[in-house]
Amino acid sequence: MSPGFSGEVAEYYAKYRRGYPPQVIETLQAAFELDTEDVMLDLGCGTGQLALPLASRFGSVIGMDPEPDMLRLARQAAARQGARNATWVLGADSDVPAMGALLRRKSLAMTVIGQALHWMRHDELFRALVPLFRAGGGVAVVANGTPLWLQDNDWSHALRACLEQHFGTRLESTCGTSTHDRRRYAQALEAAGFEDVRESLIEYSDELSFDRLIGEVCSAIPASELPAPDSRPAFVERIRRSLPPAPYVEHVEVAVLVGRIR
């Protein structure tokens, strides 16, 4: 996973990053026939946007992320929500082969990866996960909607043009959300030995205020590239002037790709 989502970026992530609708949680519950004795791994857990809504469905939840500030904020959120069955571990996809020792002879029911797989070596990861699952367990890859600056509407086009001019680079990465990306992940799951590989789509519309839009944008900028506090007001104002008035309506398509082990 890419480094650099620390400090203020992690704070923006915790406060503004798009969450997951209840239908996603229900889809995951049904896919793996989860019960309250099961163990789940949220790989690339960030500040707990998926791990915490899922915690009540499991005996224990392990959130793993390579960024200490993300884990600090996840722990704080877990404490506020009373999620006492959550453990937060510093690590990346390359550390998955060592998970056996942490599990202490238990097996995983599910590993969920929410909008983070594009930072990982997914072919190696899927193979490394196979021996960690109980029968019927498996992987869920959740693509949580197209990035704000790549959507097909006027305000998104304007946002992309503004950000590309500011950073001097084209913004083309779909962060694993495109149909092509999801097809590659499905093929890799099958190649690693997962069965019944299938995808579910959950669609909804949302309205963003300008502050929330800016917060989501800042949550996706590595700390080394985030404008410094004294220059951030000018950065924000530049974006404001490039956009039509709020609210900003977006159509969100959440794709849940699952594969199971017999």
C-alpha positions as CSV (number, residue, x, y, z in Angstrom):
1,M,0.0,0.0,0.0
2,S,1.2,3.5,-0.7
3,P,2.7,5.4,2.2
4,G,2.0,9.0,3.0
5,F,-1.6,9.1,4.2
6,S,-0.6,10.4,7.6
7,G,-1.2,13.4,9.8
8,E,-3.8,15.8,8.5
9,V,-4.6,13.5,5.6
10,A,-5.7,10.7,8.0
11,E,-7.8,13.3,9.9
12,Y,-9.5,14.3,6.7
13,Y,-10.0,10.6,5.9
14,A,-11.7,9.9,9.2
15,K,-14.0,12.9,9.0
16,Y,-14.9,13.1,5.3
17,R,-14.2,9.8,3.4
18,R,-17.3,8.3,1.9
19,G,-18.7,5.5,4.1
20,Y,-20.6,2.3,3.1
21,P,-24.3,1.9,2.9
22,P,-26.0,-0.8,5.0
23,Q,-26.6,-2.9,1.9
24,V,-22.9,-3.5,1.6
25,I,-22.8,-5.0,5.2
26,E,-25.8,-7.2,4.4
27,T,-24.2,-8.4,1.1
28,L,-21.0,-9.4,2.9
29,Q,-23.0,-11.1,5.7
30,A,-24.9,-13.2,3.2
31,A,-21.9,-14.0,1.0
32,F,-20.0,-15.8,3.7
33,E,-22.8,-17.0,6.1
34,L,-21.1,-15.1,8.9
35,D,-21.8,-15.7,12.6
36,T,-20.6,-14.1,15.8
37,E,-17.8,-16.7,16.3
38,D,-16.0,-15.8,13.1
39,V,-12.8,-13.8,12.6
40,M,-12.5,-11.1,10.0
41,L,-9.4,-9.3,8.5
42,D,-9.9,-5.8,7.1
43,L,-6.8,-5.2,5.0
44,G,-5.9,-1.6,4.4
45,C,-8.5,-0.7,7.0
46,G,-7.9,3.0,7.1
47,T,-9.7,4.6,10.0
48,G,-12.2,1.7,10.2
49,Q,-15.0,2.7,7.8
50,L,-15.7,-1.0,7.0
51,A,-14.2,-2.8,10.0
52,L,-16.4,-1.0,12.6
53,P,-19.8,-1.4,10.9
54,L,-18.9,-5.1,10.6
55,A,-17.6,-5.6,14.1
56,S,-21.0,-6.6,15.6
57,R,-21.2,-9.5,13.1
58,F,-18.0,-11.2,14.2
59,G,-16.3,-12.7,17.2
60,S,-13.2,-10.6,16.5
61,V,-12.1,-8.1,13.8
62,I,-8.5,-7.4,12.8
63,G,-7.8,-4.1,11.1
64,M,-4.5,-3.9,9.4
65,D,-3.0,-0.8,7.8
66,P,0.6,0.4,7.1
67,E,-0.1,3.9,8.4
68,P,0.1,4.5,12.2
69,D,-2.1,7.6,12.1
70,M,-4.9,5.7,10.4
71,L,-4.8,3.0,13.1
72,R,-4.7,5.6,15.9
73,L,-7.9,7.2,14.6
74,A,-9.5,3.7,14.1
75,R,-8.8,2.8,17.7
76,Q,-10.4,6.1,18.8
77,A,-13.5,5.4,16.7
78,A,-13.7,1.9,18.0
79,A,-13.5,3.2,21.6
80,R,-16.3,5.7,21.0
81,Q,-18.5,3.0,19.4
82,G,-17.8,0.4,22.1
83,A,-16.3,-2.1,19.6
84,R,-14.2,-4.1,22.0
85,N,-13.6,-7.0,19.7
86,A,-11.4,-5.0,17.3
87,T,-7.6,-5.3,17.1
88,W,-5.6,-2.8,15.1
89,V,-2.3,-4.1,13.6
90,L,0.4,-2.2,11.7
91,G,1.1,-4.0,8.5
92,A,0.5,-4.3,4.7
93,D,-0.4,-6.9,2.2
94,S,3.2,-8.2,2.3
95,D,2.7,-9.1,5.9
96,V,-0.3,-11.4,5.3
97,P,1.8,-14.6,5.2
98,A,2.6,-14.0,8.9
99,M,-1.1,-13.7,9.9
100,G,-1.2,-17.4,10.9
101,A,0.7,-16.6,14.1
102,L,-1.6,-13.8,14.9
103,L,-4.7,-15.9,14.4
104,R,-3.5,-18.5,16.9
105,R,-4.9,-21.6,15.2
106,K,-8.2,-19.9,14.2
107,S,-9.2,-19.4,10.6
108,L,-10.5,-16.3,8.9
109,A,-14.1,-16.2,7.7
110,M,-13.5,-13.2,5.5
111,T,-10.8,-10.7,4.4
112,V,-12.3,-7.5,3.2
113,I,-10.4,-4.9,1.2
114,G,-12.2,-1.6,0.8
115,Q,-10.9,0.8,-1.9
116,A,-7.3,-0.2,-1.2
117,L,-6.5,-3.1,-3.5
118,H,-4.9,-0.8,-6.1
119,W,-2.0,-0.2,-3.7
120,M,-1.4,-4.0,-3.3
121,R,0.1,-6.8,-5.3
122,H,-3.2,-8.5,-5.6
123,D,-2.1,-11.7,-7.3
124,E,0.4,-12.5,-4.5
125,L,-2.0,-11.4,-1.9
126,F,-4.9,-13.7,-3.0
127,R,-2.5,-16.7,-3.0
128,A,-1.2,-15.9,0.4
129,L,-4.7,-15.6,1.9
130,V,-6.0,-19.0,0.7
131,P,-4.6,-21.1,3.6
132,L,-5.9,-18.7,6.2
133,F,-9.6,-19.2,5.5
134,R,-12.1,-21.6,7.1
135,A,-14.3,-23.6,4.7
136,G,-16.7,-21.3,3.0
137,G,-14.7,-18.2,3.8
138,G,-13.1,-15.9,1.4
139,V,-12.2,-12.5,0.0
140,A,-14.4,-9.4,-0.5
141,V,-13.1,-6.6,-2.6
142,V,-15.2,-3.5,-2.2
143,A,-14.9,-0.7,-4.8
144,N,-16.6,2.3,-3.1
145,G,-17.5,4.5,-6.1
146,T,-15.7,6.5,-8.7
147,P,-13.3,9.2,-7.4
148,L,-14.9,12.6,-7.2
149,W,-12.8,14.0,-10.0
150,L,-13.6,11.2,-12.5
151,Q,-17.3,11.2,-12.5
152,D,-19.4,12.0,-15.5
153,N,-21.0,15.4,-14.6
154,D,-20.1,19.0,-15.0
155,W,-18.9,19.7,-11.5
156,S,-16.6,16.6,-11.5
157,H,-15.1,17.7,-14.9
158,A,-14.4,21.1,-13.5
159,L,-12.9,19.6,-10.3
160,R,-10.6,17.4,-12.4
161,A,-9.4,20.3,-14.6
162,C,-8.7,22.4,-11.5
163,L,-6.7,19.7,-9.7
164,E,-4.8,18.7,-12.8
165,Q,-3.7,22.3,-13.3
166,H,-2.8,22.7,-9.6
167,F,-0.7,19.5,-9.4
168,G,0.6,19.6,-13.0
169,T,-0.3,16.1,-13.8
170,R,-3.2,14.1,-15.4
171,L,-5.5,12.4,-12.9
172,E,-6.4,9.1,-14.5
173,S,-6.2,6.4,-11.8
174,T,-9.6,4.9,-11.1
175,C,-8.3,3.6,-7.7
176,G,-9.5,0.1,-8.6
177,T,-13.1,1.1,-9.3
178,S,-13.3,0.7,-13.1
179,T,-14.9,-2.3,-14.8
180,H,-11.5,-3.3,-16.2
181,D,-9.9,-3.2,-12.7
182,R,-12.7,-5.4,-11.2
183,R,-12.5,-7.9,-14.0
184,R,-8.7,-8.2,-13.4
185,Y,-9.4,-8.8,-9.7
186,A,-12.0,-11.5,-10.5
187,Q,-9.6,-13.3,-12.8
188,A,-6.9,-13.2,-10.2
189,L,-9.2,-14.6,-7.5
190,E,-10.1,-17.5,-9.8
191,A,-6.4,-18.1,-10.6
192,A,-5.6,-18.3,-6.9
193,G,-8.2,-21.0,-6.3
194,F,-11.3,-19.0,-5.2
195,E,-14.6,-20.3,-6.4
196,D,-18.1,-18.8,-6.9
197,V,-16.5,-15.5,-7.8
198,R,-19.2,-13.0,-8.4
199,E,-20.0,-9.3,-8.1
200,S,-22.9,-7.4,-6.5
201,L,-23.7,-3.7,-7.2
202,I,-25.2,-1.3,-4.8
203,E,-26.2,2.1,-6.2
204,Y,-27.4,5.3,-4.6
205,S,-27.3,9.0,-5.0
206,D,-25.8,11.5,-2.6
207,E,-25.4,15.3,-2.2
208,L,-22.1,16.8,-1.1
209,S,-21.6,20.2,0.5
210,F,-18.6,22.1,-0.6
211,D,-16.8,21.4,2.7
212,R,-17.4,17.7,2.3
213,L,-16.2,17.7,-1.2
214,I,-13.0,19.5,-0.2
215,G,-12.6,17.1,2.8
216,E,-12.8,14.1,0.5
217,V,-10.3,15.6,-2.0
218,C,-7.8,16.3,0.8
219,S,-8.3,12.7,2.2
220,A,-6.9,11.4,-1.1
221,I,-3.8,13.6,-1.3
222,P,-0.6,12.1,0.1
223,A,0.7,14.2,3.0
224,S,3.8,15.2,1.0
225,E,1.6,16.8,-1.6
226,L,-1.2,18.3,0.6
227,P,-0.9,22.1,0.5
228,A,0.6,23.5,3.7
229,P,-1.9,25.1,6.2
230,D,-0.9,28.6,5.2
231,S,-1.5,28.0,1.5
232,R,-4.5,25.7,1.9
233,P,-7.1,28.5,1.9
234,A,-5.9,29.6,-1.5
235,F,-6.1,26.0,-2.7
236,V,-9.6,25.7,-1.4
237,E,-10.7,29.0,-2.9
238,R,-9.3,28.1,-6.3
239,I,-11.4,24.9,-6.3
240,R,-14.5,26.9,-5.1
241,R,-14.2,29.3,-8.0
242,S,-13.8,26.5,-10.5
243,L,-17.1,24.8,-9.5
244,P,-20.7,25.6,-9.8
245,P,-22.6,26.3,-6.6
246,A,-23.2,23.4,-4.1
247,P,-24.8,20.9,-3.6
248,Y,-22.9,18.4,-5.7
249,V,-25.0,15.4,-6.6
250,E,-23.1,12.2,-7.2
251,H,-24.3,8.8,-8.3
252,V,-22.3,6.2,-6.3
253,E,-21.9,2.6,-7.5
254,V,-20.4,0.3,-4.9
255,A,-19.1,-3.0,-6.3
256,V,-18.7,-5.9,-4.0
257,L,-16.6,-8.7,-5.6
258,V,-16.4,-11.9,-3.6
259,G,-14.6,-15.3,-4.0
260,R,-14.9,-18.3,-1.6
261,I,-12.8,-21.2,-0.6
262,R,-14.4,-24.6,-0.2
